[in-house]
């Protein structure tokens, strides 16, 4: 699997041998087994990843003038938004050295609390008990929890 | 007598050479890297690189990767991860 940063285009080049005295009559590209509409016999495919995320299996099949279809050839890309780089200094001075690297992926959660008439609720308490984080909404009913680790969170909202 | 002395010295130098070679070649370590997130969950597919040795590997589903035969030294290890 290739980890791919969201927004970077994926450029693929297919090199197909149709066989002796044959020509390529059909090329089909697929994204997660769904046919990608392309011009006929396209051998260079560029995929815009701006609106893609998660796992995408990009595959190709080809057919020659004799009607023989090739095996499917595929590559799997995992498209994500965040790319974190950490550099650590490690001293190797014994037969086995163990290191643990913590990649502190965090995000922010924006809240807007309103009443049934869509009016902002000031002073509502937003609480993530598992992370021991609490905030309250301002006069516009808004609050933000920052530095939240990537995960599914359970949030309790208490209105005044 | 002198011949025996020379032979003993030769054997001693061979022994020293062997010890030097042995210590030289044995001074390699294995680097085990574990990559986790803030909630201690393993991160799969993180890239581990030691540029000076031209070594690259990626972590498995347990967030672990191993680099072997690393000469004893201090290194900068680059960890790249997407999530």
gemmi code that builds the backbone of each chain (N, CA, C; Angstrom):
import gemmi

chains = {
    "A": [
        ("UNK", (0.840, -1.190, 0.000), (0.000, 0.000, 0.000), (0.876, 1.241, 0.000)),
        ("UNK", (0.438, 2.232, -0.773), (1.152, 3.499, -0.810), (0.352, 4.531, -0.014)),
        ("UNK", (1.015, 5.159, 0.933), (0.354, 6.227, 1.674), (0.514, 7.521, 0.895)),
        ("UNK", (-0.604, 8.161, 0.622), (-0.604, 9.293, -0.298), (-1.212, 10.515, 0.366)),
        ("UNK", (-0.523, 11.626, 0.236), (-1.032, 12.843, 0.864), (-2.144, 13.435, 0.018)),
        ("UNK", (-3.269, 13.689, 0.673), (-4.435, 14.239, -0.011), (-4.066, 15.529, -0.747)),
        ("UNK", (-4.489, 15.629, -1.987), (-4.197, 16.817, -2.791), (-3.091, 16.586, -3.799)),
        ("UNK", (-2.196, 15.657, -3.492), (-1.145, 15.335, -4.463), (-1.717, 14.421, -5.550)),
        ("UNK", (-1.539, 14.784, -6.818), (-2.080, 13.918, -7.871), (-1.320, 12.592, -7.952)),
        ("UNK", (-2.031, 11.561, -8.301), (-1.406, 10.251, -8.535), (-1.247, 10.098, -10.044)),
        ("UNK", (-0.010, 9.988, -10.471), (0.257, 9.811, -11.901), (0.635, 8.364, -12.166)),
        ("UNK", (-0.113, 7.716, -13.033), (0.133, 6.308, -13.334), (0.420, 6.135, -14.814)),
        ("UNK", (1.379, 5.308, -15.087), (1.765, 5.031, -16.480), (1.653, 3.527, -16.704)),
        ("UNK", (0.864, 3.157, -17.686), (0.715, 1.732, -18.003), (1.594, 1.390, -19.201)),
        ("UNK", (2.384, 0.363, -19.023), (3.187, -0.146, -20.154), (2.633, -1.524, -20.483)),
        ("UNK", (2.036, -1.630, -21.651), (1.297, -2.849, -21.997), (1.904, -3.481, -23.249)),
        ("UNK", (2.167, -4.744, -23.134), (2.642, -5.498, -24.305), (1.456, -6.267, -24.872)),
        ("UNK", (0.962, -5.894, -26.036), (-0.237, -6.556, -26.576), (0.048, -7.950, -27.134)),
        ("UNK", (1.303, -8.276, -27.281), (1.653, -9.565, -27.886), (2.067, -9.378, -29.336)),
        ("UNK", (2.747, -10.373, -29.827), (3.297, -10.270, -31.182), (2.179, -10.121, -32.220)),
        ("UNK", (2.374, -9.167, -33.119), (1.430, -8.886, -34.223), (0.043, -8.472, -33.736)),
        ("UNK", (-0.039, -8.042, -32.481), (-1.336, -7.582, -31.947), (-1.232, -6.112, -31.561)),
        ("UNK", (-2.374, -5.476, -31.447), (-2.394, -4.108, -30.930), (-3.364, -4.050, -29.749)),
        ("UNK", (-3.218, -3.013, -28.954), (-4.125, -2.855, -27.804), (-5.464, -2.329, -28.316)),
        ("UNK", (-6.523, -2.990, -27.932), (-7.841, -2.556, -28.404), (-8.681, -1.926, -27.300)),
        ("UNK", (-8.260, -2.150, -26.048), (-9.081, -1.602, -24.964), (-8.232, -1.494, -23.693)),
        ("UNK", (-8.378, -0.377, -23.014), (-7.747, -0.202, -21.692), (-8.824, 0.311, -20.748)),
        ("UNK", (-8.938, -0.336, -19.611), (-9.916, 0.116, -18.617), (-9.230, 0.340, -17.280)),
        ("UNK", (-9.507, 1.490, -16.709), (-8.989, 1.842, -15.391), (-10.131, 1.783, -14.378)),
        ("UNK", (-9.810, 1.340, -13.181), (-10.837, 1.239, -12.137), (-10.339, 1.887, -10.841)),
        ("UNK", (-11.297, 2.474, -10.134), (-11.026, 2.992, -8.785), (-11.947, 2.221, -7.844)),
        ("UNK", (-11.350, 1.395, -6.996), (-12.149, 0.514, -6.122), (-13.201, -0.255, -6.919)),
        ("UNK", (-12.757, -0.809, -8.049), (-13.576, -1.651, -8.933), (-14.671, -0.888, -9.676)),
        ("UNK", (-14.647, 0.435, -9.590), (-15.607, 1.239, -10.367), (-14.862, 1.822, -11.563)),
        ("UNK", (-15.445, 1.633, -12.738), (-14.783, 2.078, -13.963), (-14.567, 3.590, -13.948)),
        ("UNK", (-13.337, 3.997, -14.255), (-13.032, 5.426, -14.350), (-13.259, 5.839, -15.803)),
        ("UNK", (-14.144, 6.810, -16.045), (-14.352, 7.245, -17.424), (-13.100, 7.942, -17.963)),
        ("UNK", (-12.551, 7.427, -19.014), (-11.345, 8.011, -19.621), (-11.497, 7.998, -21.127)),
        ("UNK", (-10.591, 8.692, -21.777), (-10.534, 8.595, -23.235), (-10.046, 7.189, -23.591)),
        ("UNK", (-10.399, 6.684, -24.772), (-9.997, 5.317, -25.133), (-8.472, 5.151, -25.156)),
        ("UNK", (-8.042, 3.992, -24.795), (-6.631, 3.588, -24.869), (-5.700, 4.526, -24.081)),
        ("UNK", (-6.220, 5.053, -22.981), (-5.406, 5.956, -22.155), (-4.373, 5.151, -21.371)),
        ("UNK", (-3.112, 5.487, -21.571), (-2.061, 4.762, -20.844), (-1.483, 5.580, -19.697)),
        ("UNK", (-1.731, 6.885, -19.708), (-1.237, 7.728, -18.618), (-2.440, 8.314, -17.887)),
        ("UNK", (-2.611, 7.885, -16.642), (-3.768, 8.333, -15.879), (-3.308, 9.223, -14.734)),
        ("UNK", (-3.949, 10.375, -14.602), (-3.697, 11.262, -13.461), (-4.964, 11.326, -12.618)),
        ("UNK", (-4.806, 11.021, -11.347), (-5.964, 11.026, -10.441), (-5.837, 12.214, -9.493)),
        ("UNK", (-6.848, 13.049, -9.510), (-6.904, 14.189, -8.597), (-7.394, 13.674, -7.237)),
        ("UNK", (-6.569, 13.824, -6.209), (-6.927, 13.279, -4.892), (-7.529, 14.333, -3.960)),
        ("UNK", (-7.849, 15.506, -4.527), (-8.355, 16.592, -3.678), (-9.596, 16.169, -2.891)),
        ("UNK", (-10.450, 15.405, -3.551), (-11.707, 15.022, -2.899), (-11.745, 13.532, -2.536)),
        ("UNK", (-10.582, 12.916, -2.477), (-10.537, 11.494, -2.141), (-9.937, 11.313, -0.751)),
        ("UNK", (-10.322, 10.243, -0.108), (-9.675, 9.900, 1.156), (-9.816, 8.401, 1.379)),
        ("UNK", (-8.948, 7.889, 2.227), (-8.998, 6.471, 2.553), (-8.368, 5.606, 1.471)),
        ("UNK", (-8.760, 4.341, 1.493), (-8.125, 3.358, 0.621), (-8.742, 3.367, -0.779)),
        ("UNK", (-7.874, 3.447, -1.772), (-8.330, 3.395, -3.166), (-7.468, 2.391, -3.921)),
        ("UNK", (-8.129, 1.367, -4.442), (-7.403, 0.403, -5.280), (-7.572, 0.847, -6.726)),
        ("UNK", (-6.473, 1.253, -7.316), (-6.498, 1.673, -8.713), (-6.009, 0.488, -9.546)),
        ("UNK", (-6.833, 0.054, -10.455), (-6.467, -1.130, -11.236), (-6.689, -0.883, -12.719)),
        ("UNK", (-6.085, -1.733, -13.496), (-6.151, -1.598, -14.957), (-6.247, -2.980, -15.580)),
        ("UNK", (-7.033, -3.063, -16.628), (-7.027, -4.258, -17.473), (-6.925, -3.791, -18.919)),
        ("UNK", (-6.405, -4.636, -19.752), (-6.268, -4.289, -21.181), (-6.693, -5.481, -22.021)),
        ("UNK", (-7.108, -5.171, -23.231), (-7.518, -6.220, -24.163), (-6.752, -5.993, -25.471)),
        ("UNK", (-6.345, -7.065, -26.102), (-5.648, -6.887, -27.378), (-6.598, -7.177, -28.548)),
        ("UNK", (-6.081, -6.951, -29.736), (-6.919, -7.055, -30.934), (-7.412, -8.473, -31.166)),
        ("UNK", (-6.797, -9.408, -30.489), (-7.220, -10.807, -30.599), (-8.371, -11.112, -29.634)),
        ("UNK", (-8.675, -10.131, -28.762), (-9.757, -10.323, -27.800), (-9.311, -10.888, -26.472)),
        ("UNK", (-7.994, -11.050, -26.307), (-7.490, -11.567, -25.026), (-7.419, -10.441, -23.993)),
        ("UNK", (-7.956, -10.710, -22.820), (-7.926, -9.709, -21.744), (-6.794, -10.036, -20.789)),
        ("UNK", (-6.091, -9.001, -20.410), (-4.958, -9.194, -19.494), (-5.458, -9.468, -18.081)),
        ("UNK", (-4.543, -9.930, -17.235), (-4.850, -9.986, -15.812), (-5.014, -8.556, -15.301)),
        ("UNK", (-5.718, -8.439, -14.196), (-5.850, -7.112, -13.595), (-4.564, -6.788, -12.851)),
        ("UNK", (-4.085, -5.575, -13.037), (-2.916, -5.109, -12.308), (-3.350, -3.932, -11.443)),
        ("UNK", (-3.006, -3.964, -10.172), (-3.519, -2.894, -9.310), (-2.480, -2.422, -8.290)),
        ("UNK", (-2.704, -1.213, -7.832), (-1.936, -0.650, -6.732), (-2.935, -0.024, -5.765)),
        ("UNK", (-2.617, -0.145, -4.470), (-3.522, 0.411, -3.469), (-2.891, 1.664, -2.865)),
        ("UNK", (-3.670, 2.725, -2.867), (-3.220, 3.997, -2.298), (-4.083, 4.322, -1.085)),
        ("UNK", (-3.444, 4.772, -0.024), (-4.188, 5.222, 1.142), (-4.003, 6.733, 1.219)),
        ("UNK", (-5.111, 7.441, 0.958), (-5.038, 8.901, 0.825), (-5.449, 9.546, 2.141)),
        ("UNK", (-4.555, 10.344, 2.678), (-4.825, 10.964, 3.976), (-4.458, 12.438, 3.938)),
        ("UNK", (-4.972, 13.164, 4.909), (-4.748, 14.610, 4.931), (-3.483, 14.993, 5.675)),
        ("UNK", (-3.128, 14.200, 6.645), (-2.051, 14.627, 7.541), (-0.786, 13.827, 7.277)),
        ("UNK", (0.301, 14.514, 7.217), (1.590, 13.861, 7.029), (2.528, 14.409, 8.096)),
        ("UNK", (2.893, 13.585, 9.040), (3.725, 14.064, 10.135), (5.133, 13.486, 10.030)),
        ("UNK", (6.102, 14.350, 10.259), (7.502, 13.910, 10.207), (8.150, 14.206, 11.555)),
        ("UNK", (8.807, 13.227, 12.086), (9.563, 13.437, 13.320), (10.982, 12.915, 13.122)),
        ("UNK", (11.911, 13.661, 13.645), (13.298, 13.205, 13.595), (13.789, 13.017, 15.020)),
        ("UNK", (14.328, 11.861, 15.290), (14.827, 11.586, 16.627), (16.285, 11.152, 16.528)),
        ("UNK", (17.005, 11.372, 17.601), (18.395, 10.943, 17.657), (18.474, 9.623, 18.418)),
        ("UNK", (19.102, 8.650, 17.803), (19.183, 7.323, 18.421), (20.641, 6.880, 18.491)),
        ("UNK", (21.051, 6.455, 19.667), (22.403, 5.930, 19.842), (22.352, 4.407, 19.821)),
        ("UNK", (22.995, 3.836, 18.823), (23.098, 2.374, 18.767), (24.437, 2.004, 19.399)),
        ("UNK", (24.388, 1.493, 20.619), (25.620, 1.174, 21.346), (25.535, -0.180, 22.033)),
        ("UNK", (24.516, -0.942, 21.655), (24.403, -2.300, 22.173), (23.672, -3.154, 21.136)),
        ("UNK", (23.668, -4.456, 21.326), (23.123, -5.326, 20.272), (21.683, -5.024, 19.894)),
        ("UNK", (20.854, -4.627, 20.861), (19.463, -4.322, 20.550), (19.065, -3.006, 21.197)),
        ("UNK", (18.551, -2.109, 20.386), (18.096, -0.815, 20.890), (16.617, -0.673, 20.529)),
        ("UNK", (15.790, -0.396, 21.537), (14.357, -0.230, 21.301), (13.972, 1.229, 21.497)),
        ("UNK", (13.257, 1.767, 20.526), (12.757, 3.133, 20.676), (11.269, 3.163, 20.329)),
        ("UNK", (10.556, 4.046, 21.001), (9.139, 4.249, 20.715), (8.946, 5.698, 20.310)),
        ("UNK", (8.294, 5.883, 19.197), (8.052, 7.234, 18.684), (6.561, 7.507, 18.750)),
        ("UNK", (6.204, 8.613, 19.384), (4.785, 8.982, 19.502), (4.476, 10.053, 18.452)),
        ("UNK", (3.581, 9.719, 17.558), (3.157, 10.684, 16.547), (1.886, 11.348, 17.082)),
        ("UNK", (2.030, 12.599, 17.497), (0.924, 13.265, 18.198), (-0.029, 13.962, 17.232)),
        ("UNK", (-0.764, 13.139, 16.500), (-1.800, 13.684, 15.620), (-2.941, 14.222, 16.477)),
        ("UNK", (-3.239, 15.498, 16.330), (-4.368, 16.078, 17.063), (-5.179, 16.963, 16.137)),
        ("UNK", (-6.410, 17.166, 16.519), (-7.282, 18.043, 15.747), (-8.097, 18.908, 16.687)),
        ("UNK", (-8.925, 19.755, 16.107), (-9.801, 20.624, 16.890), (-11.256, 20.280, 16.566)),
        ("UNK", (-12.106, 20.360, 17.558), (-13.540, 20.156, 17.341), (-14.234, 21.484, 17.606)),
        ("UNK", (-14.952, 21.951, 16.604), (-15.707, 23.202, 16.742), (-17.156, 22.884, 17.082)),
        ("UNK", (-17.679, 23.539, 18.099), (-19.071, 23.326, 18.517), (-19.865, 24.616, 18.355)),
        ("UNK", (-21.116, 24.446, 17.975), (-22.075, 25.549, 18.034), (-23.322, 24.996, 18.707)),
        ("UNK", (-23.700, 25.599, 19.830), (-24.855, 25.115, 20.583), (-25.987, 26.135, 20.434)),
        ("UNK", (-27.121, 25.645, 19.993), (-28.283, 26.531, 19.838), (-29.487, 25.894, 20.522)),
        ("UNK", (-30.497, 26.730, 20.775), (-31.741, 26.208, 21.333), (-32.680, 25.840, 20.176)),
        ("UNK", (-33.878, 25.321, 20.477), (-34.776, 24.892, 19.391), (-35.175, 26.035, 18.458)),
        ("UNK", (-35.017, 27.270, 18.908), (-35.320, 28.402, 18.025), (-34.076, 28.908, 17.308)),
        ("UNK", (-33.061, 28.093, 17.368), (-31.810, 28.378, 16.672), (-31.054, 29.591, 17.251)),
        ("UNK", (-31.329, 29.901, 18.506), (-30.606, 30.990, 19.160), (-29.372, 30.411, 19.854)),
        ("UNK", (-28.268, 31.126, 19.829), (-27.056, 30.599, 20.469), (-27.224, 30.438, 21.977)),
        ("UNK", (-26.642, 29.394, 22.495), (-26.693, 29.145, 23.945), (-25.326, 29.464, 24.528)),
        ("UNK", (-25.305, 30.456, 25.361), (-24.042, 30.844, 26.005), (-23.877, 30.068, 27.307)),
        ("UNK", (-22.668, 29.689, 27.588), (-22.368, 29.038, 28.867), (-22.640, 27.543, 28.903)),
        ("UNK", (-22.922, 26.953, 27.728), (-23.086, 25.495, 27.700), (-21.721, 24.846, 27.931)),
        ("UNK", (-21.744, 23.781, 28.698), (-20.479, 23.105, 29.007), (-20.253, 21.957, 28.030)),
        ("UNK", (-19.088, 21.959, 27.417), (-18.691, 20.904, 26.481), (-17.622, 20.087, 27.198)),
        ("UNK", (-17.874, 18.804, 27.365), (-16.939, 18.013, 28.160), (-16.584, 16.702, 27.457)),
        ("UNK", (-15.276, 16.467, 27.358), (-14.777, 15.170, 26.896), (-14.139, 14.512, 28.122)),
        ("UNK", (-14.915, 13.649, 28.773), (-14.460, 13.095, 30.051), (-13.220, 12.221, 29.881)),
        ("UNK", (-13.160, 11.471, 28.791), (-12.029, 10.542, 28.638), (-10.715, 11.296, 28.495)),
        ("UNK", (-10.780, 12.492, 27.924), (-9.558, 13.287, 27.755), (-9.404, 14.350, 28.827)),
        ("UNK", (-10.391, 14.418, 29.717), (-10.384, 15.416, 30.787), (-10.292, 16.828, 30.211)),
        ("UNK", (-11.127, 17.087, 29.214), (-11.149, 18.414, 28.575), (-12.537, 19.016, 28.746)),
        ("UNK", (-12.577, 20.278, 29.101), (-13.857, 20.970, 29.260), (-13.724, 22.383, 28.709)),
        ("UNK", (-14.796, 22.837, 28.070), (-14.857, 24.238, 27.640), (-16.305, 24.687, 27.714)),
        ("UNK", (-16.521, 25.971, 27.568), (-17.900, 26.479, 27.578), (-18.116, 27.375, 26.368)),
        ("UNK", (-19.376, 27.453, 25.945), (-19.688, 28.249, 24.759), (-19.709, 29.737, 25.099)),
        ("UNK", (-19.377, 30.529, 24.090), (-19.383, 31.985, 24.270), (-20.770, 32.545, 23.920)),
        ("UNK", (-20.850, 33.850, 23.792), (-22.143, 34.501, 23.544), (-22.739, 34.099, 22.195)),
        ("UNK", (-21.904, 33.638, 21.279), (-22.418, 33.203, 19.969), (-22.724, 31.710, 19.978)),
        ("UNK", (-22.610, 31.073, 21.149), (-22.898, 29.637, 21.261), (-21.767, 28.757, 20.769)),
        ("UNK", (-20.601, 29.341, 20.563), (-19.482, 28.583, 19.983), (-18.429, 28.232, 21.033)),
        ("UNK", (-17.809, 27.091, 20.815), (-16.698, 26.654, 21.665), (-15.797, 25.734, 20.846)),
        ("UNK", (-14.569, 25.633, 21.274), (-13.601, 24.799, 20.539), (-12.850, 23.918, 21.531)),
        ("UNK", (-12.710, 22.659, 21.190), (-11.792, 21.785, 21.923), (-10.575, 21.573, 21.028)),
        ("UNK", (-9.412, 21.913, 21.532), (-8.205, 21.769, 20.714), (-7.331, 20.638, 21.254)),
        ("UNK", (-6.341, 20.262, 20.461), (-5.391, 19.194, 20.817), (-6.095, 17.886, 21.158)),
        ("UNK", (-7.106, 17.570, 20.388), (-7.828, 16.314, 20.595), (-7.155, 15.227, 19.751)),
        ("UNK", (-6.717, 14.157, 20.370), (-6.094, 13.081, 19.582), (-7.086, 12.496, 18.582)),
        ("UNK", (-6.543, 12.052, 17.451), (-7.394, 11.432, 16.441), (-8.053, 10.181, 17.025)),
        ("UNK", (-9.358, 10.224, 17.144), (-10.105, 9.070, 17.637), (-11.578, 9.444, 17.646)),
        ("UNK", (-12.404, 8.485, 17.983), (-13.821, 8.785, 18.164), (-14.019, 9.240, 19.605)),
        ("UNK", (-14.610, 10.389, 19.753), (-14.757, 10.965, 21.082), (-16.224, 10.971, 21.500)),
        ("UNK", (-16.455, 10.790, 22.788), (-17.796, 10.962, 23.340), (-17.821, 12.298, 24.066)),
        ("UNK", (-18.701, 13.164, 23.635), (-18.752, 14.524, 24.169), (-20.083, 14.721, 24.908)),
        ("UNK", (-20.009, 15.276, 26.092), (-21.231, 15.614, 26.844), (-21.419, 17.133, 26.794)),
        ("UNK", (-22.631, 17.545, 26.394), (-22.939, 18.980, 26.350), (-24.033, 19.250, 27.379)),
        ("UNK", (-23.739, 20.149, 28.290), (-24.701, 20.500, 29.347), (-25.069, 21.962, 29.203)),
        ("UNK", (-26.354, 22.232, 29.068), (-26.775, 23.630, 28.919), (-27.090, 24.226, 30.291)),
        ("UNK", (-26.931, 25.523, 30.424), (-27.160, 26.156, 31.740), (-28.657, 26.162, 32.103)),
    ],
    "B": [
        ("UNK", (65.800, -21.316, 18.171), (65.102, -20.612, 19.244), (64.457, -19.321, 18.743)),
        ("UNK", (65.253, -18.606, 17.920), (64.744, -17.355, 17.364), (63.554, -17.624, 16.445)),
        ("UNK", (63.618, -18.729, 15.738), (62.538, -19.108, 14.830), (61.241, -19.355, 15.611)),
        ("UNK", (61.406, -20.023, 16.760), (60.220, -20.273, 17.606), (59.652, -18.959, 18.121)),
        ("UNK", (60.554, -18.049, 18.516), (60.103, -16.741, 18.997), (59.328, -16.005, 17.912)),
        ("UNK", (59.841, -16.032, 16.692), (59.180, -15.358, 15.571), (57.823, -16.003, 15.297)),
        ("UNK", (57.794, -17.332, 15.415), (56.543, -18.058, 15.172), (55.485, -17.675, 16.207)),
        ("UNK", (55.951, -17.579, 17.482), (55.019, -17.184, 18.552), (54.486, -15.767, 18.330)),
        ("UNK", (55.408, -14.858, 17.936), (54.984, -13.477, 17.667), (53.998, -13.414, 16.510)),
        ("UNK", (54.249, -14.219, 15.503), (53.356, -14.266, 14.342), (51.973, -14.760, 14.755)),
        ("UNK", (51.980, -15.828, 15.589), (50.707, -16.366, 16.049), (49.959, -15.341, 16.897)),
        ("UNK", (50.727, -14.581, 17.712), (50.104, -13.553, 18.545), (49.487, -12.464, 17.683)),
        ("UNK", (50.198, -12.067, 16.606), (49.660, -11.014, 15.732), (48.415, -11.499, 14.992)),
        ("UNK", (48.422, -12.796, 14.628), (47.232, -13.369, 13.979), (46.054, -13.335, 14.947)),
        ("UNK", (46.367, -13.677, 16.201), (45.313, -13.681, 17.215), (44.749, -12.268, 17.410)),
        ("UNK", (45.651, -11.279, 17.469), (45.203, -9.892, 17.615), (44.356, -9.445, 16.433)),
        ("UNK", (44.827, -9.839, 15.263), (44.077, -9.484, 14.048), (42.665, -10.085, 14.099)),
        ("UNK", (42.606, -11.327, 14.521), (41.315, -12.010, 14.630), (40.402, -11.298, 15.634)),
        ("UNK", (40.986, -10.910, 16.777), (40.190, -10.219, 17.796), (39.696, -8.873, 17.279)),
        ("UNK", (40.577, -8.168, 16.565), (40.179, -6.863, 16.016), (39.050, -7.015, 14.999)),
        ("UNK", (39.229, -7.993, 14.134), (38.195, -8.231, 13.113), (36.882, -8.638, 13.776)),
        ("UNK", (37.006, -9.491, 14.791), (35.804, -9.970, 15.476), (35.063, -8.800, 16.138)),
        ("UNK", (35.817, -7.956, 16.851), (35.151, -6.832, 17.520), (34.583, -5.861, 16.484)),
        ("UNK", (35.312, -5.707, 15.370), (34.830, -4.802, 14.327), (33.509, -5.299, 13.757)),
        ("UNK", (33.467, -6.561, 13.420), (32.265, -7.087, 12.766), (31.129, -7.349, 13.738)),
        ("UNK", (31.430, -7.488, 15.009), (30.357, -7.737, 15.973), (29.726, -6.453, 16.485)),
        ("UNK", (30.285, -5.337, 16.147), (29.761, -4.083, 16.685), (28.624, -3.559, 15.816)),
        ("UNK", (27.633, -4.395, 15.685), (26.422, -4.015, 14.991), (25.250, -4.210, 15.941)),
        ("UNK", (24.288, -3.365, 15.819), (23.100, -3.517, 16.646), (21.842, -3.598, 15.800)),
        ("UNK", (20.769, -3.987, 16.459), (19.452, -4.021, 15.832), (18.607, -2.929, 16.459)),
        ("UNK", (17.977, -2.153, 15.599), (17.138, -1.059, 16.097), (15.671, -1.432, 15.905)),
        ("UNK", (14.976, -1.587, 17.021), (13.537, -1.861, 16.987), (12.789, -0.565, 17.236)),
        ("UNK", (11.941, -0.193, 16.295), (11.191, 1.056, 16.422), (9.703, 0.733, 16.531)),
        ("UNK", (9.049, 1.348, 17.494), (7.601, 1.231, 17.633), (6.995, 2.618, 17.448)),
        ("UNK", (6.045, 2.724, 16.557), (5.412, 4.018, 16.295), (3.963, 3.948, 16.760)),
        ("UNK", (3.599, 4.867, 17.653), (2.239, 4.890, 18.197), (1.685, 6.310, 18.137)),
        ("UNK", (0.363, 6.420, 18.354), (-0.220, 7.756, 18.421), (-0.416, 8.141, 19.890)),
        ("UNK", (-1.084, 9.259, 20.103), (-1.229, 9.770, 21.474), (-2.026, 8.828, 22.371)),
        ("UNK", (-2.879, 8.009, 21.755), (-3.670, 7.065, 22.541), (-3.011, 5.691, 22.582)),
        ("UNK", (-1.722, 5.664, 22.236), (-0.900, 4.452, 22.280), (-1.364, 3.381, 21.295)),
        ("UNK", (-2.056, 3.805, 20.260), (-2.456, 2.856, 19.215), (-1.319, 2.753, 18.197)),
        ("UNK", (-1.009, 1.548, 17.735), (0.081, 1.403, 16.766), (-0.250, 2.089, 15.449)),
        ("UNK", (0.764, 2.663, 14.836), (0.584, 3.297, 13.527), (1.238, 2.415, 12.481)),
        ("UNK", (0.399, 1.929, 11.582), (0.867, 1.052, 10.501), (1.341, 1.900, 9.323)),
        ("UNK", (2.375, 1.437, 8.661), (2.817, 2.086, 7.429), (3.683, 3.315, 7.635)),
        ("UNK", (4.095, 3.595, 8.870), (5.013, 4.721, 9.081), (6.375, 4.358, 8.473)),
        ("UNK", (6.997, 5.335, 7.853), (8.302, 5.097, 7.217), (9.420, 5.458, 8.189)),
        ("UNK", (10.353, 4.551, 8.358), (11.513, 4.771, 9.228), (12.746, 4.859, 8.335)),
        ("UNK", (13.487, 5.946, 8.460), (14.642, 6.124, 7.578), (15.884, 6.533, 8.371)),
        ("UNK", (17.002, 5.916, 8.005), (18.314, 6.408, 8.447), (19.061, 6.740, 7.164)),
        ("UNK", (19.084, 8.025, 6.839), (19.605, 8.440, 5.538), (21.079, 8.093, 5.372)),
        ("UNK", (21.839, 8.282, 6.449), (23.288, 8.110, 6.331), (23.654, 6.657, 5.992)),
        ("UNK", (22.769, 5.739, 6.356), (23.002, 4.322, 6.033), (22.168, 3.869, 4.844)),
        ("UNK", (21.374, 4.795, 4.301), (20.511, 4.474, 3.171), (19.551, 3.328, 3.518)),
        ("UNK", (19.011, 3.391, 4.736), (18.096, 2.346, 5.201), (16.689, 2.899, 5.323)),
        ("UNK", (15.736, 2.158, 4.823), (14.330, 2.542, 4.934), (13.492, 1.303, 5.187)),
        ("UNK", (12.521, 1.442, 6.082), (11.567, 0.361, 6.284), (10.244, 0.978, 6.711)),
        ("UNK", (9.211, 0.169, 6.799), (7.910, 0.683, 7.238), (7.380, -0.180, 8.375)),
        ("UNK", (6.544, 0.417, 9.201), (6.007, -0.309, 10.348), (4.882, -1.250, 9.915)),
        ("UNK", (4.759, -2.334, 10.656), (3.707, -3.306, 10.364), (2.417, -2.922, 11.090)),
        ("UNK", (1.461, -3.832, 11.102), (0.163, -3.512, 11.698), (0.255, -3.313, 13.217)),
        ("UNK", (1.362, -3.741, 13.811), (1.566, -3.499, 15.239), (2.383, -2.229, 15.498)),
        ("UNK", (2.627, -1.474, 14.425), (3.405, -0.242, 14.552), (4.892, -0.494, 14.730)),
        ("UNK", (5.340, -1.704, 14.423), (6.736, -2.058, 14.688), (7.547, -2.209, 13.397)),
        ("UNK", (8.798, -1.815, 13.495), (9.735, -1.997, 12.388), (11.111, -2.284, 12.970)),
        ("UNK", (11.894, -3.013, 12.222), (13.236, -3.387, 12.700), (14.266, -3.061, 11.631)),
        ("UNK", (15.336, -2.421, 12.082), (16.482, -2.168, 11.200), (17.663, -2.955, 11.766)),
        ("UNK", (18.235, -3.810, 10.941), (19.297, -4.704, 11.426), (20.681, -4.273, 10.920)),
        ("UNK", (21.671, -4.822, 11.574), (23.079, -4.582, 11.222), (23.404, -3.089, 11.134)),
        ("UNK", (23.080, -2.397, 12.216), (23.399, -0.967, 12.309), (24.740, -0.836, 13.024)),
        ("UNK", (25.751, -0.297, 12.366), (27.032, -0.098, 13.066), (26.837, 0.811, 14.283)),
        ("UNK", (27.531, 0.483, 15.369), (27.405, 1.304, 16.582), (27.727, 2.759, 16.256)),
        ("UNK", (26.748, 3.615, 16.537), (26.954, 5.045, 16.301), (25.697, 5.788, 16.729)),
        ("UNK", (25.746, 7.087, 16.623), (24.573, 7.916, 16.906), (23.937, 8.298, 15.564)),
        ("UNK", (22.625, 8.155, 15.469), (21.955, 8.393, 14.197), (20.752, 9.306, 14.365)),
        ("UNK", (20.450, 10.019, 13.291), (19.166, 10.709, 13.215), (18.210, 9.797, 12.462)),
        ("UNK", (17.140, 9.452, 13.125), (16.136, 8.564, 12.520), (14.914, 9.411, 12.178)),
        ("UNK", (14.503, 9.339, 10.929), (13.350, 10.118, 10.472), (12.132, 9.201, 10.410)),
        ("UNK", (11.070, 9.628, 11.060), (9.825, 8.856, 11.069), (8.755, 9.680, 10.370)),
        ("UNK", (8.173, 9.132, 9.336), (7.130, 9.826, 8.589), (5.868, 8.999, 8.647)),
        ("UNK", (4.777, 9.659, 8.998), (3.523, 8.922, 9.127), (2.363, 9.756, 8.617)),
        ("UNK", (1.433, 9.080, 8.003), (0.201, 9.741, 7.611), (-0.925, 9.107, 8.399)),
        ("UNK", (-1.933, 9.892, 8.653), (-3.072, 9.323, 9.380), (-4.339, 10.012, 8.955)),
    ],
}
model = gemmi.Model(1)
for chain_id, residues in chains.items():
    chain = gemmi.Chain(chain_id)
    for i, (resn, *xyz) in enumerate(residues, 1):
        res = gemmi.Residue()
        res.name, res.seqid = resn, gemmi.SeqId(i, " ")
        for name, pos in zip(("N", "CA", "C"), xyz):
            atom = gemmi.Atom()
            atom.name, atom.element = name, gemmi.Element(name[0])
            atom.pos, atom.b_iso = gemmi.Position(*pos), 0.0
            res.add_atom(atom)
        chain.add_residue(res)
    model.add_chain(chain)
structure = gemmi.Structure()
structure.add_model(model)
structure.setup_entities()
